[in-house]
Amino acid sequence: MPERTVVIGSLLGLHARPAALFVQAVNETGLPVMISHEGHEAVDARSVLAVMSLGISHGQTVTLTCDDENADGALDGLVEMLGKELDPR
């Protein structure tokens, strides 16, 4: 199962609009991506509420996993996105 770890670059973490932008990108992959954060169980990264429930802040590390052997490229793109500031508008 492909897995990637990334430090969140968005100043707002994964709350509100940044979480929505991330979830939109995950949904565009069409893959069953999961996200976990320091001691929390992995949640479905296709759900804004699930992602926001993790309380992920700027500078914290998350792990993305996907139960699809062809997920490497999609996970790499999501890691690149999460390492940057997401539009807070």
mmCIF file as gemmi writes it, N, C-alpha and C atoms, coordinates in Angstrom:
data_model
loop_
_atom_site.group_PDB
_atom_site.id
_atom_site.type_symbol
_atom_site.label_atom_id
_atom_site.label_alt_id
_atom_site.label_comp_id
_atom_site.label_asym_id
_atom_site.label_entity_id
_atom_site.label_seq_id
_atom_site.pdbx_PDB_ins_code
_atom_site.Cartn_x
_atom_site.Cartn_y
_atom_site.Cartn_z
_atom_site.occupancy
_atom_site.B_iso_or_equiv
_atom_site.pdbx_formal_charge
_atom_site.auth_seq_id
_atom_site.auth_asym_id
_atom_site.pdbx_PDB_model_num
ATOM 1 N N . MET Axp A 1 ? 0.852 -1.173 0 1 0 ? 1 A 1
ATOM 2 C CA . MET Axp A 1 ? 0 0 0 1 0 ? 1 A 1
ATOM 3 C C . MET Axp A 1 ? 0.902 1.241 0 1 0 ? 1 A 1
ATOM 4 N N . PRO Axp A 2 ? 0.794 2.088 -1.022 1 0 ? 2 A 1
ATOM 5 C CA . PRO Axp A 2 ? 1.603 3.314 -1.069 1 0 ? 2 A 1
ATOM 6 C C . PRO Axp A 2 ? 1.309 4.224 0.124 1 0 ? 2 A 1
ATOM 7 N N . GLU Axp A 3 ? 2.361 4.852 0.635 1 0 ? 3 A 1
ATOM 8 C CA . GLU Axp A 3 ? 2.239 5.739 1.793 1 0 ? 3 A 1
ATOM 9 C C . GLU Axp A 3 ? 3.204 6.903 1.619 1 0 ? 3 A 1
ATOM 10 N N . ARG Axp A 4 ? 2.766 8.097 2.037 1 0 ? 4 A 1
ATOM 11 C CA . ARG Axp A 4 ? 3.617 9.288 1.997 1 0 ? 4 A 1
ATOM 12 C C . ARG Axp A 4 ? 3.416 10.072 3.284 1 0 ? 4 A 1
ATOM 13 N N . THR Axp A 5 ? 4.497 10.691 3.76 1 0 ? 5 A 1
ATOM 14 C CA . THR Axp A 5 ? 4.439 11.556 4.93 1 0 ? 5 A 1
ATOM 15 C C . THR Axp A 5 ? 4.805 12.961 4.485 1 0 ? 5 A 1
ATOM 16 N N . VAL Axp A 6 ? 4.096 13.96 5.025 1 0 ? 6 A 1
ATOM 17 C CA . VAL Axp A 6 ? 4.346 15.352 4.63 1 0 ? 6 A 1
ATOM 18 C C . VAL Axp A 6 ? 4.062 16.283 5.802 1 0 ? 6 A 1
ATOM 19 N N . VAL Axp A 7 ? 4.839 17.366 5.861 1 0 ? 7 A 1
ATOM 20 C CA . VAL Axp A 7 ? 4.605 18.419 6.84 1 0 ? 7 A 1
ATOM 21 C C . VAL Axp A 7 ? 3.661 19.433 6.199 1 0 ? 7 A 1
ATOM 22 N N . ILE Axp A 8 ? 2.598 19.797 6.904 1 0 ? 8 A 1
ATOM 23 C CA . ILE Axp A 8 ? 1.592 20.717 6.378 1 0 ? 8 A 1
ATOM 24 C C . ILE Axp A 8 ? 2.174 22.121 6.244 1 0 ? 8 A 1
ATOM 25 N N . GLY Axp A 9 ? 2.118 22.674 5.031 1 0 ? 9 A 1
ATOM 26 C CA . GLY Axp A 9 ? 2.665 23.994 4.755 1 0 ? 9 A 1
ATOM 27 C C . GLY Axp A 9 ? 1.67 25.122 4.907 1 0 ? 9 A 1
ATOM 28 N N . SER Axp A 10 ? 0.382 24.809 4.853 1 0 ? 10 A 1
ATOM 29 C CA . SER Axp A 10 ? -0.637 25.85 4.927 1 0 ? 10 A 1
ATOM 30 C C . SER Axp A 10 ? -0.664 26.499 6.3 1 0 ? 10 A 1
ATOM 31 N N . LEU Axp A 11 ? -0.633 27.82 6.33 1 0 ? 11 A 1
ATOM 32 C CA . LEU Axp A 11 ? -0.658 28.538 7.599 1 0 ? 11 A 1
ATOM 33 C C . LEU Axp A 11 ? -1.927 28.266 8.397 1 0 ? 11 A 1
ATOM 34 N N . LEU Axp A 12 ? -2.989 27.883 7.723 1 0 ? 12 A 1
ATOM 35 C CA . LEU Axp A 12 ? -4.245 27.568 8.401 1 0 ? 12 A 1
ATOM 36 C C . LEU Axp A 12 ? -4.381 26.077 8.696 1 0 ? 12 A 1
ATOM 37 N N . GLY Axp A 13 ? -3.329 25.321 8.431 1 0 ? 13 A 1
ATOM 38 C CA . GLY Axp A 13 ? -3.42 23.876 8.629 1 0 ? 13 A 1
ATOM 39 C C . GLY Axp A 13 ? -4.448 23.286 7.679 1 0 ? 13 A 1
ATOM 40 N N . LEU Axp A 14 ? -5.144 22.265 8.122 1 0 ? 14 A 1
ATOM 41 C CA . LEU Axp A 14 ? -6.208 21.685 7.295 1 0 ? 14 A 1
ATOM 42 C C . LEU Axp A 14 ? -7.555 21.972 7.946 1 0 ? 14 A 1
ATOM 43 N N . HIS Axp A 15 ? -7.877 23.262 7.983 1 0 ? 15 A 1
ATOM 44 C CA . HIS Axp A 15 ? -9.15 23.739 8.521 1 0 ? 15 A 1
ATOM 45 C C . HIS Axp A 15 ? -9.843 24.552 7.426 1 0 ? 15 A 1
ATOM 46 N N . ALA Axp A 16 ? -11.151 24.531 7.407 1 0 ? 16 A 1
ATOM 47 C CA . ALA Axp A 16 ? -11.978 25.346 6.51 1 0 ? 16 A 1
ATOM 48 C C . ALA Axp A 16 ? -11.556 25.214 5.048 1 0 ? 16 A 1
ATOM 49 N N . ARG Axp A 17 ? -11.217 26.332 4.418 1 0 ? 17 A 1
ATOM 50 C CA . ARG Axp A 17 ? -10.929 26.315 2.977 1 0 ? 17 A 1
ATOM 51 C C . ARG Axp A 17 ? -9.75 25.418 2.602 1 0 ? 17 A 1
ATOM 52 N N . PRO Axp A 18 ? -8.629 25.449 3.326 1 0 ? 18 A 1
ATOM 53 C CA . PRO Axp A 18 ? -7.54 24.53 2.953 1 0 ? 18 A 1
ATOM 54 C C . PRO Axp A 18 ? -7.985 23.059 2.989 1 0 ? 18 A 1
ATOM 55 N N . ALA Axp A 19 ? -8.792 22.692 3.969 1 0 ? 19 A 1
ATOM 56 C CA . ALA Axp A 19 ? -9.286 21.309 4.037 1 0 ? 19 A 1
ATOM 57 C C . ALA Axp A 19 ? -10.167 21.008 2.837 1 0 ? 19 A 1
ATOM 58 N N . ALA Axp A 20 ? -11.022 21.953 2.468 1 0 ? 20 A 1
ATOM 59 C CA . ALA Axp A 20 ? -11.908 21.758 1.319 1 0 ? 20 A 1
ATOM 60 C C . ALA Axp A 20 ? -11.114 21.618 0.02 1 0 ? 20 A 1
ATOM 61 N N . LEU Axp A 21 ? -10.069 22.426 -0.138 1 0 ? 21 A 1
ATOM 62 C CA . LEU Axp A 21 ? -9.227 22.329 -1.339 1 0 ? 21 A 1
ATOM 63 C C . LEU Axp A 21 ? -8.509 20.985 -1.4 1 0 ? 21 A 1
ATOM 64 N N . PHE Axp A 22 ? -8.005 20.538 -0.253 1 0 ? 22 A 1
ATOM 65 C CA . PHE Axp A 22 ? -7.338 19.243 -0.194 1 0 ? 22 A 1
ATOM 66 C C . PHE Axp A 22 ? -8.305 18.118 -0.541 1 0 ? 22 A 1
ATOM 67 N N . VAL Axp A 23 ? -9.485 18.126 0.069 1 0 ? 23 A 1
ATOM 68 C CA . VAL Axp A 23 ? -10.478 17.079 -0.186 1 0 ? 23 A 1
ATOM 69 C C . VAL Axp A 23 ? -10.908 17.086 -1.649 1 0 ? 23 A 1
ATOM 70 N N . GLN Axp A 24 ? -11.058 18.257 -2.23 1 0 ? 24 A 1
ATOM 71 C CA . GLN Axp A 24 ? -11.402 18.347 -3.653 1 0 ? 24 A 1
ATOM 72 C C . GLN Axp A 24 ? -10.323 17.668 -4.493 1 0 ? 24 A 1
ATOM 73 N N . ALA Axp A 25 ? -9.059 17.929 -4.188 1 0 ? 25 A 1
ATOM 74 C CA . ALA Axp A 25 ? -7.953 17.307 -4.931 1 0 ? 25 A 1
ATOM 75 C C . ALA Axp A 25 ? -7.956 15.787 -4.743 1 0 ? 25 A 1
ATOM 76 N N . VAL Axp A 26 ? -8.235 15.335 -3.529 1 0 ? 26 A 1
ATOM 77 C CA . VAL Axp A 26 ? -8.312 13.895 -3.272 1 0 ? 26 A 1
ATOM 78 C C . VAL Axp A 26 ? -9.436 13.28 -4.094 1 0 ? 26 A 1
ATOM 79 N N . ASN Axp A 27 ? -10.597 13.906 -4.087 1 0 ? 27 A 1
ATOM 80 C CA . ASN Axp A 27 ? -11.738 13.381 -4.836 1 0 ? 27 A 1
ATOM 81 C C . ASN Axp A 27 ? -11.467 13.335 -6.336 1 0 ? 27 A 1
ATOM 82 N N . GLU Axp A 28 ? -10.675 14.277 -6.836 1 0 ? 28 A 1
ATOM 83 C CA . GLU Axp A 28 ? -10.34 14.28 -8.26 1 0 ? 28 A 1
ATOM 84 C C . GLU Axp A 28 ? -9.464 13.087 -8.64 1 0 ? 28 A 1
ATOM 85 N N . THR Axp A 29 ? -8.729 12.517 -7.678 1 0 ? 29 A 1
ATOM 86 C CA . THR Axp A 29 ? -7.914 11.335 -7.977 1 0 ? 29 A 1
ATOM 87 C C . THR Axp A 29 ? -8.78 10.102 -8.178 1 0 ? 29 A 1
ATOM 88 N N . GLY Axp A 30 ? -9.964 10.088 -7.555 1 0 ? 30 A 1
ATOM 89 C CA . GLY Axp A 30 ? -10.836 8.92 -7.637 1 0 ? 30 A 1
ATOM 90 C C . GLY Axp A 30 ? -10.332 7.736 -6.831 1 0 ? 30 A 1
ATOM 91 N N . LEU Axp A 31 ? -9.346 7.967 -5.955 1 0 ? 31 A 1
ATOM 92 C CA . LEU Axp A 31 ? -8.731 6.892 -5.185 1 0 ? 31 A 1
ATOM 93 C C . LEU Axp A 31 ? -9.159 6.95 -3.719 1 0 ? 31 A 1
ATOM 94 N N . PRO Axp A 32 ? -9.144 5.806 -3.039 1 0 ? 32 A 1
ATOM 95 C CA . PRO Axp A 32 ? -9.519 5.748 -1.624 1 0 ? 32 A 1
ATOM 96 C C . PRO Axp A 32 ? -8.359 6.178 -0.71 1 0 ? 32 A 1
ATOM 97 N N . VAL Axp A 33 ? -8.085 7.463 -0.67 1 0 ? 33 A 1
ATOM 98 C CA . VAL Axp A 33 ? -6.97 7.996 0.121 1 0 ? 33 A 1
ATOM 99 C C . VAL Axp A 33 ? -7.408 8.172 1.573 1 0 ? 33 A 1
ATOM 100 N N . MET Axp A 34 ? -6.515 7.8 2.476 1 0 ? 34 A 1
ATOM 101 C CA . MET Axp A 34 ? -6.735 7.965 3.906 1 0 ? 34 A 1
ATOM 102 C C . MET Axp A 34 ? -5.677 8.926 4.435 1 0 ? 34 A 1
ATOM 103 N N . ILE Axp A 35 ? -5.999 9.659 5.504 1 0 ? 35 A 1
ATOM 104 C CA . ILE Axp A 35 ? -5.058 10.582 6.12 1 0 ? 35 A 1
ATOM 105 C C . ILE Axp A 35 ? -5.033 10.324 7.621 1 0 ? 35 A 1
ATOM 106 N N . SER Axp A 36 ? -3.824 10.321 8.172 1 0 ? 36 A 1
ATOM 107 C CA . SER Axp A 36 ? -3.7 10.147 9.619 1 0 ? 36 A 1
ATOM 108 C C . SER Axp A 36 ? -2.734 11.184 10.169 1 0 ? 36 A 1
ATOM 109 N N . HIS Axp A 37 ? -2.839 11.396 11.476 1 0 ? 37 A 1
ATOM 110 C CA . HIS Axp A 37 ? -2.066 12.443 12.136 1 0 ? 37 A 1
ATOM 111 C C . HIS Axp A 37 ? -1.764 12.04 13.566 1 0 ? 37 A 1
ATOM 112 N N . GLU Axp A 38 ? -0.498 11.966 13.903 1 0 ? 38 A 1
ATOM 113 C CA . GLU Axp A 38 ? 0.004 11.766 15.265 1 0 ? 38 A 1
ATOM 114 C C . GLU Axp A 38 ? -0.955 11.098 16.248 1 0 ? 38 A 1
ATOM 115 N N . GLY Axp A 39 ? -1.034 9.811 16.19 1 0 ? 39 A 1
ATOM 116 C CA . GLY Axp A 39 ? -1.818 9.077 17.166 1 0 ? 39 A 1
ATOM 117 C C . GLY Axp A 39 ? -3.304 8.936 16.866 1 0 ? 39 A 1
ATOM 118 N N . HIS Axp A 40 ? -3.801 9.649 15.872 1 0 ? 40 A 1
ATOM 119 C CA . HIS Axp A 40 ? -5.202 9.506 15.479 1 0 ? 40 A 1
ATOM 120 C C . HIS Axp A 40 ? -5.317 8.371 14.465 1 0 ? 40 A 1
ATOM 121 N N . GLU Axp A 41 ? -6.441 7.705 14.482 1 0 ? 41 A 1
ATOM 122 C CA . GLU Axp A 41 ? -6.688 6.686 13.462 1 0 ? 41 A 1
ATOM 123 C C . GLU Axp A 41 ? -6.847 7.363 12.116 1 0 ? 41 A 1
ATOM 124 N N . ALA Axp A 42 ? -6.489 6.656 11.056 1 0 ? 42 A 1
ATOM 125 C CA . ALA Axp A 42 ? -6.637 7.189 9.705 1 0 ? 42 A 1
ATOM 126 C C . ALA Axp A 42 ? -8.119 7.406 9.401 1 0 ? 42 A 1
ATOM 127 N N . VAL Axp A 43 ? -8.395 8.517 8.702 1 0 ? 43 A 1
ATOM 128 C CA . VAL Axp A 43 ? -9.764 8.823 8.286 1 0 ? 43 A 1
ATOM 129 C C . VAL Axp A 43 ? -9.796 8.978 6.773 1 0 ? 43 A 1
ATOM 130 N N . ASP Axp A 44 ? -10.981 8.916 6.229 1 0 ? 44 A 1
ATOM 131 C CA . ASP Axp A 44 ? -11.192 9.055 4.789 1 0 ? 44 A 1
ATOM 132 C C . ASP Axp A 44 ? -10.869 10.483 4.354 1 0 ? 44 A 1
ATOM 133 N N . ALA Axp A 45 ? -9.871 10.64 3.505 1 0 ? 45 A 1
ATOM 134 C CA . ALA Axp A 45 ? -9.454 11.966 3.047 1 0 ? 45 A 1
ATOM 135 C C . ALA Axp A 45 ? -10.416 12.54 2.009 1 0 ? 45 A 1
ATOM 136 N N . ARG Axp A 46 ? -11.481 11.82 1.688 1 0 ? 46 A 1
ATOM 137 C CA . ARG Axp A 46 ? -12.485 12.314 0.744 1 0 ? 46 A 1
ATOM 138 C C . ARG Axp A 46 ? -13.61 13.042 1.452 1 0 ? 46 A 1
ATOM 139 N N . SER Axp A 47 ? -13.491 13.206 2.781 1 0 ? 47 A 1
ATOM 140 C CA . SER Axp A 47 ? -14.526 13.854 3.579 1 0 ? 47 A 1
ATOM 141 C C . SER Axp A 47 ? -13.951 15.071 4.298 1 0 ? 47 A 1
ATOM 142 N N . VAL Axp A 48 ? -14.517 16.245 4.021 1 0 ? 48 A 1
ATOM 143 C CA . VAL Axp A 48 ? -14.051 17.473 4.671 1 0 ? 48 A 1
ATOM 144 C C . VAL Axp A 48 ? -14.199 17.362 6.187 1 0 ? 48 A 1
ATOM 145 N N . LEU Axp A 49 ? -15.327 16.873 6.656 1 0 ? 49 A 1
ATOM 146 C CA . LEU Axp A 49 ? -15.544 16.767 8.096 1 0 ? 49 A 1
ATOM 147 C C . LEU Axp A 49 ? -14.541 15.823 8.746 1 0 ? 49 A 1
ATOM 148 N N . ALA Axp A 50 ? -14.252 14.702 8.091 1 0 ? 50 A 1
ATOM 149 C CA . ALA Axp A 50 ? -13.286 13.753 8.642 1 0 ? 50 A 1
ATOM 150 C C . ALA Axp A 50 ? -11.895 14.373 8.717 1 0 ? 50 A 1
ATOM 151 N N . VAL Axp A 51 ? -11.478 15.059 7.66 1 0 ? 51 A 1
ATOM 152 C CA . VAL Axp A 51 ? -10.155 15.697 7.628 1 0 ? 51 A 1
ATOM 153 C C . VAL Axp A 51 ? -10.073 16.775 8.701 1 0 ? 51 A 1
ATOM 154 N N . MET Axp A 52 ? -11.097 17.608 8.807 1 0 ? 52 A 1
ATOM 155 C CA . MET Axp A 52 ? -11.085 18.679 9.804 1 0 ? 52 A 1
ATOM 156 C C . MET Axp A 52 ? -11.13 18.132 11.231 1 0 ? 52 A 1
ATOM 157 N N . SER Axp A 53 ? -11.72 16.965 11.417 1 0 ? 53 A 1
ATOM 158 C CA . SER Axp A 53 ? -11.82 16.394 12.764 1 0 ? 53 A 1
ATOM 159 C C . SER Axp A 53 ? -10.45 16.031 13.338 1 0 ? 53 A 1
ATOM 160 N N . LEU Axp A 54 ? -9.447 15.904 12.496 1 0 ? 54 A 1
ATOM 161 C CA . LEU Axp A 54 ? -8.101 15.579 12.971 1 0 ? 54 A 1
ATOM 162 C C . LEU Axp A 54 ? -7.409 16.781 13.615 1 0 ? 54 A 1
ATOM 163 N N . GLY Axp A 55 ? -7.904 17.992 13.35 1 0 ? 55 A 1
ATOM 164 C CA . GLY Axp A 55 ? -7.328 19.191 13.961 1 0 ? 55 A 1
ATOM 165 C C . GLY Axp A 55 ? -5.891 19.459 13.539 1 0 ? 55 A 1
ATOM 166 N N . ILE Axp A 56 ? -5.584 19.261 12.285 1 0 ? 56 A 1
ATOM 167 C CA . ILE Axp A 56 ? -4.218 19.385 11.783 1 0 ? 56 A 1
ATOM 168 C C . ILE Axp A 56 ? -3.848 20.855 11.587 1 0 ? 56 A 1
ATOM 169 N N . SER Axp A 57 ? -2.741 21.259 12.201 1 0 ? 57 A 1
ATOM 170 C CA . SER Axp A 57 ? -2.27 22.639 12.132 1 0 ? 57 A 1
ATOM 171 C C . SER Axp A 57 ? -1.012 22.761 11.286 1 0 ? 57 A 1
ATOM 172 N N . HIS Axp A 58 ? -0.67 23.993 10.957 1 0 ? 58 A 1
ATOM 173 C CA . HIS Axp A 58 ? 0.55 24.308 10.207 1 0 ? 58 A 1
ATOM 174 C C . HIS Axp A 58 ? 1.766 23.663 10.881 1 0 ? 58 A 1
ATOM 175 N N . GLY Axp A 59 ? 2.615 23.044 10.082 1 0 ? 59 A 1
ATOM 176 C CA . GLY Axp A 59 ? 3.854 22.469 10.576 1 0 ? 59 A 1
ATOM 177 C C . GLY Axp A 59 ? 3.732 21.068 11.147 1 0 ? 59 A 1
ATOM 178 N N . GLN Axp A 60 ? 2.522 20.552 11.266 1 0 ? 60 A 1
ATOM 179 C CA . GLN Axp A 60 ? 2.35 19.19 11.76 1 0 ? 60 A 1
ATOM 180 C C . GLN Axp A 60 ? 2.507 18.193 10.62 1 0 ? 60 A 1
ATOM 181 N N . THR Axp A 61 ? 2.839 16.974 10.974 1 0 ? 61 A 1
ATOM 182 C CA . THR Axp A 61 ? 3.077 15.926 9.987 1 0 ? 61 A 1
ATOM 183 C C . THR Axp A 61 ? 1.854 15.032 9.852 1 0 ? 61 A 1
ATOM 184 N N . VAL Axp A 62 ? 1.509 14.717 8.611 1 0 ? 62 A 1
ATOM 185 C CA . VAL Axp A 62 ? 0.421 13.778 8.333 1 0 ? 62 A 1
ATOM 186 C C . VAL Axp A 62 ? 0.95 12.668 7.439 1 0 ? 62 A 1
ATOM 187 N N . THR Axp A 63 ? 0.233 11.56 7.449 1 0 ? 63 A 1
ATOM 188 C CA . THR Axp A 63 ? 0.567 10.444 6.58 1 0 ? 63 A 1
ATOM 189 C C . THR Axp A 63 ? -0.625 10.152 5.683 1 0 ? 63 A 1
ATOM 190 N N . LEU Axp A 64 ? -0.345 10.056 4.391 1 0 ? 64 A 1
ATOM 191 C CA . LEU Axp A 64 ? -1.365 9.698 3.408 1 0 ? 64 A 1
ATOM 192 C C . LEU Axp A 64 ? -1.129 8.261 2.977 1 0 ? 64 A 1
ATOM 193 N N . THR Axp A 65 ? -2.185 7.474 2.908 1 0 ? 65 A 1
ATOM 194 C CA . THR Axp A 65 ? -2.089 6.102 2.43 1 0 ? 65 A 1
ATOM 195 C C . THR Axp A 65 ? -3.21 5.852 1.439 1 0 ? 65 A 1
ATOM 196 N N . CYS Axp A 66 ? -2.982 4.877 0.577 1 0 ? 66 A 1
ATOM 197 C CA . CYS Axp A 66 ? -4.003 4.53 -0.409 1 0 ? 66 A 1
ATOM 198 C C . CYS Axp A 66 ? -3.899 3.045 -0.719 1 0 ? 66 A 1
ATOM 199 N N . ASP Axp A 67 ? -5.017 2.366 -0.659 1 0 ? 67 A 1
ATOM 200 C CA . ASP Axp A 67 ? -5.066 0.933 -0.921 1 0 ? 67 A 1
ATOM 201 C C . ASP Axp A 67 ? -5.255 0.685 -2.419 1 0 ? 67 A 1
ATOM 202 N N . ASP Axp A 68 ? -4.34 1.224 -3.205 1 0 ? 68 A 1
ATOM 203 C CA . ASP Axp A 68 ? -4.365 1.057 -4.653 1 0 ? 68 A 1
ATOM 204 C C . ASP Axp A 68 ? -2.929 1.073 -5.137 1 0 ? 68 A 1
ATOM 205 N N . GLU Axp A 69 ? -2.504 0.032 -5.772 1 0 ? 69 A 1
ATOM 206 C CA . GLU Axp A 69 ? -1.092 -0.082 -6.182 1 0 ? 69 A 1
ATOM 207 C C . GLU Axp A 69 ? -0.668 0.971 -7.2 1 0 ? 69 A 1
ATOM 208 N N . ASN Axp A 70 ? -1.607 1.636 -7.838 1 0 ? 70 A 1
ATOM 209 C CA . ASN Axp A 70 ? -1.293 2.657 -8.833 1 0 ? 70 A 1
ATOM 210 C C . ASN Axp A 70 ? -1.392 4.078 -8.267 1 0 ? 70 A 1
ATOM 211 N N . ALA Axp A 71 ? -1.334 4.215 -6.957 1 0 ? 71 A 1
ATOM 212 C CA . ALA Axp A 71 ? -1.581 5.504 -6.308 1 0 ? 71 A 1
ATOM 213 C C . ALA Axp A 71 ? -0.342 6.378 -6.167 1 0 ? 71 A 1
ATOM 214 N N . ASP Axp A 72 ? 0.832 5.885 -6.519 1 0 ? 72 A 1
ATOM 215 C CA . ASP Axp A 72 ? 2.063 6.645 -6.284 1 0 ? 72 A 1
ATOM 216 C C . ASP Axp A 72 ? 2.035 8.063 -6.837 1 0 ? 72 A 1
ATOM 217 N N . GLY Axp A 73 ? 1.654 8.23 -8.081 1 0 ? 73 A 1
ATOM 218 C CA . GLY Axp A 73 ? 1.624 9.56 -8.704 1 0 ? 73 A 1
ATOM 219 C C . GLY Axp A 73 ? 0.622 10.483 -8.033 1 0 ? 73 A 1
ATOM 220 N N . ALA Axp A 74 ? -0.548 9.954 -7.718 1 0 ? 74 A 1
ATOM 221 C CA . ALA Axp A 74 ? -1.575 10.766 -7.059 1 0 ? 74 A 1
ATOM 222 C C . ALA Axp A 74 ? -1.116 11.199 -5.674 1 0 ? 74 A 1
ATOM 223 N N . LEU Axp A 75 ? -0.514 10.295 -4.921 1 0 ? 75 A 1
ATOM 224 C CA . LEU Axp A 75 ? -0.036 10.651 -3.59 1 0 ? 75 A 1
ATOM 225 C C . LEU Axp A 75 ? 1.077 11.683 -3.663 1 0 ? 75 A 1
ATOM 226 N N . ASP Axp A 76 ? 1.964 11.551 -4.65 1 0 ? 76 A 1
ATOM 227 C CA . ASP Axp A 76 ? 3.036 12.539 -4.82 1 0 ? 76 A 1
ATOM 228 C C . ASP Axp A 76 ? 2.457 13.934 -5.068 1 0 ? 76 A 1
ATOM 229 N N . GLY Axp A 77 ? 1.412 14.019 -5.896 1 0 ? 77 A 1
ATOM 230 C CA . GLY Axp A 77 ? 0.763 15.295 -6.177 1 0 ? 77 A 1
ATOM 231 C C . GLY Axp A 77 ? 0.1 15.883 -4.935 1 0 ? 77 A 1
ATOM 232 N N . LEU Axp A 78 ? -0.527 15.037 -4.129 1 0 ? 78 A 1
ATOM 233 C CA . LEU Axp A 78 ? -1.165 15.505 -2.906 1 0 ? 78 A 1
ATOM 234 C C . LEU Axp A 78 ? -0.127 15.976 -1.891 1 0 ? 78 A 1
ATOM 235 N N . VAL Axp A 79 ? 1.004 15.283 -1.814 1 0 ? 79 A 1
ATOM 236 C CA . VAL Axp A 79 ? 2.091 15.691 -0.916 1 0 ? 79 A 1
ATOM 237 C C . VAL Axp A 79 ? 2.618 17.059 -1.321 1 0 ? 79 A 1
ATOM 238 N N . GLU Axp A 80 ? 2.803 17.256 -2.616 1 0 ? 80 A 1
ATOM 239 C CA . GLU Axp A 80 ? 3.279 18.553 -3.101 1 0 ? 80 A 1
ATOM 240 C C . GLU Axp A 80 ? 2.29 19.66 -2.725 1 0 ? 80 A 1
ATOM 241 N N . MET Axp A 81 ? 1.012 19.382 -2.878 1 0 ? 81 A 1
ATOM 242 C CA . MET Axp A 81 ? -0.013 20.354 -2.536 1 0 ? 81 A 1
ATOM 243 C C . MET Axp A 81 ? 0.005 20.689 -1.049 1 0 ? 81 A 1
ATOM 244 N N . LEU Axp A 82 ? 0.081 19.673 -0.207 1 0 ? 82 A 1
ATOM 245 C CA . LEU Axp A 82 ? 0.032 19.884 1.238 1 0 ? 82 A 1
ATOM 246 C C . LEU Axp A 82 ? 1.27 20.583 1.778 1 0 ? 82 A 1
ATOM 247 N N . GLY Axp A 83 ? 2.368 20.495 1.053 1 0 ? 83 A 1
ATOM 248 C CA . GLY Axp A 83 ? 3.6 21.159 1.493 1 0 ? 83 A 1
ATOM 249 C C . GLY Axp A 83 ? 3.628 22.633 1.2 1 0 ? 83 A 1
ATOM 250 N N . LYS Axp A 84 ? 2.605 23.139 0.531 1 0 ? 84 A 1
ATOM 251 C CA . LYS Axp A 84 ? 2.533 24.558 0.151 1 0 ? 84 A 1
ATOM 252 C C . LYS Axp A 84 ? 1.414 25.259 0.925 1 0 ? 84 A 1
ATOM 253 N N . GLU Axp A 85 ? 1.443 26.575 0.867 1 0 ? 85 A 1
ATOM 254 C CA . GLU Axp A 85 ? 0.336 27.371 1.426 1 0 ? 85 A 1
ATOM 255 C C . GLU Axp A 85 ? -0.877 27.185 0.519 1 0 ? 85 A 1
ATOM 256 N N . LEU Axp A 86 ? -1.992 26.797 1.108 1 0 ? 86 A 1
ATOM 257 C CA . LEU Axp A 86 ? -3.232 26.673 0.341 1 0 ? 86 A 1
ATOM 258 C C . LEU Axp A 86 ? -3.999 27.979 0.452 1 0 ? 86 A 1
ATOM 259 N N . ASP Axp A 87 ? -4.591 28.389 -0.626 1 0 ? 87 A 1
ATOM 260 C CA . ASP Axp A 87 ? -5.311 29.664 -0.706 1 0 ? 87 A 1
ATOM 261 C C . ASP Axp A 87 ? -6.304 29.813 0.441 1 0 ? 87 A 1
ATOM 262 N N . PRO Axp A 88 ? -6.053 30.752 1.369 1 0 ? 88 A 1
ATOM 263 C CA . PRO Axp A 88 ? -6.956 30.915 2.507 1 0 ? 88 A 1
ATOM 264 C C . PRO Axp A 88 ? -8.213 31.729 2.206 1 0 ? 88 A 1
ATOM 265 N N . ARG Axp A 89 ? -8.366 32.193 0.972 1 0 ? 89 A 1
ATOM 266 C CA . ARG Axp A 89 ? -9.543 32.998 0.638 1 0 ? 89 A 1
ATOM 267 C C . ARG Axp A 89 ? -10.781 32.189 0.48 1 0 ? 89 A 1
